[in-house]
Amino acid sequence: MTDQHKILLIEDDREIATTIRSVLESSGYNVTHAPNGKEGKRLADEIQPDLVITDMMMPQLGGFPVLEYLRSLPKSPRVIMITANEGGRHKAYAEMLGVDDYLRKPFAMDVMLEAVERSLSRLKETAAETAKPKRTRKKSE
């Protein structure tokens, strides 16, 4: 079931990316990795992921411009932002831009998996809502 979900991981730290990717893949997810935000934007267009997990602080293009770009797409993916940044303003801005989750590094991998499952279950709920035929109500109802 989970193998149909495409996840794009945008993380410049190779060690962190390798760990997250292996945990997600061993849980049955299809994961593509981008080492920076610029490559992440290109891959987001190419593979149209269901979920993007992006770091906030990266060379070439940081997480916020990536998030703003993802929100401009016709089929905007779910997003989890990960960061070592402690600032509350960053979290507030990420939430304003519509992230599903905001995880501060270091985090346990089971916390990451729970966040992924929550985000993807919201994706299913949204898809189910849009698939339902719209019922029009009569004024007498």
C-alpha positions in Angstrom: 0.0 0.0 0.0 2.7 2.5 1.0 4.8 1.8 -2.1 2.5 3.9 -4.2 3.4 7.0 -2.3 6.3 9.1 -3.7 8.3 11.0 -1.2 10.9 13.6 -2.1 13.6 14.1 0.6 15.5 17.4 0.2 18.4 17.3 2.7 22.0 18.5 2.2 23.5 16.5 5.1 24.4 13.2 3.4 24.4 11.2 6.7 20.9 12.5 7.7 19.6 11.9 4.2 20.9 8.3 4.1 19.3 7.5 7.5 15.9 9.0 6.7 15.9 7.4 3.2 16.7 4.0 4.5 14.1 4.2 7.3 11.4 5.3 4.8 12.3 2.8 2.1 12.3 -0.1 4.7 8.8 1.0 5.6 7.8 0.6 1.9 7.9 4.2 0.7 9.4 5.2 -2.7 12.0 7.9 -1.9 13.9 10.2 -4.1 16.6 12.4 -2.6 17.7 15.9 -3.6 20.9 17.3 -2.0 19.7 20.9 -2.2 16.6 23.1 -2.7 17.4 23.9 -6.3 17.6 20.2 -7.3 14.5 19.6 -5.0 12.4 22.0 -7.1 13.5 20.3 -10.3 12.6 16.9 -8.9 9.3 18.1 -7.5 8.3 19.1 -11.0 9.6 15.8 -12.5 8.2 13.2 -10.1 5.2 15.1 -8.6 5.7 13.6 -5.1 2.8 13.0 -2.6 5.0 14.3 0.2 8.1 16.4 0.4 10.4 16.3 3.5 12.7 19.3 3.3 15.4 20.7 5.5 15.2 24.4 6.2 18.8 25.5 6.0 20.5 24.4 2.8 23.0 25.8 0.3 21.8 27.1 -3.1 18.2 27.3 -2.0 16.7 27.0 1.5 13.6 25.3 2.7 11.3 28.4 2.7 11.8 29.3 -1.0 11.2 25.6 -1.8 8.1 25.5 0.3 6.8 28.7 -1.3 7.4 27.1 -4.7 5.7 23.8 -3.7 2.6 25.8 -2.6 2.5 27.4 -6.1 2.2 24.1 -7.9 -1.2 23.0 -9.3 -1.0 19.7 -7.3 0.8 20.9 -4.2 2.3 18.0 -2.2 2.2 17.6 1.6 5.3 19.0 3.3 7.2 18.1 6.4 10.0 20.6 7.3 13.0 19.4 9.3 15.5 21.8 11.0 18.1 22.2 13.6 16.9 25.8 14.0 15.4 26.6 17.4 13.6 29.9 16.4 9.9 30.1 16.9 9.5 32.7 14.1 10.7 30.1 11.6 8.2 27.5 12.8 5.4 30.1 12.7 6.3 31.1 9.1 6.5 27.4 8.0 3.0 26.8 9.5 1.7 29.9 7.8 2.9 28.4 4.5 1.1 25.3 5.3 3.6 22.6 6.4 2.0 19.5 7.7 4.6 19.0 10.3 7.7 20.7 11.6 10.4 18.5 13.2 13.4 19.8 15.1 16.6 17.9 14.7 17.6 15.6 16.3 14.4 13.6 16.2 13.7 9.9 16.6 13.0 8.0 13.4 9.7 6.7 14.8 8.7 10.4 15.2 9.6 10.9 11.5 7.5 7.8 10.4 4.5 9.0 12.5 4.7 12.4 10.8 4.9 10.8 7.4 1.9 8.5 8.1 -0.1 11.5 9.4 0.7 13.6 6.3 -0.2 10.8 3.9 -3.4 10.0 5.7 -4.4 13.7 5.3 -3.6 13.3 1.6 -6.0 10.3 1.4 -8.7 12.3 3.3 -8.4 15.2 0.9 -8.5 12.8 -2.1 -11.6 11.1 -0.7 -13.3 14.5 -0.1 -12.7 15.7 -3.7 -13.8 12.3 -5.1 -17.2 12.6 -3.4 -20.0 13.9 -5.6 -21.2 17.2 -4.5 -24.8 17.2 -3.1 -26.9 20.2 -3.7 -29.4 21.1 -1.1 -32.9 22.2 -1.9 -34.1 25.2 0.0 -36.8 23.2 1.7 -34.3 20.9 3.3 
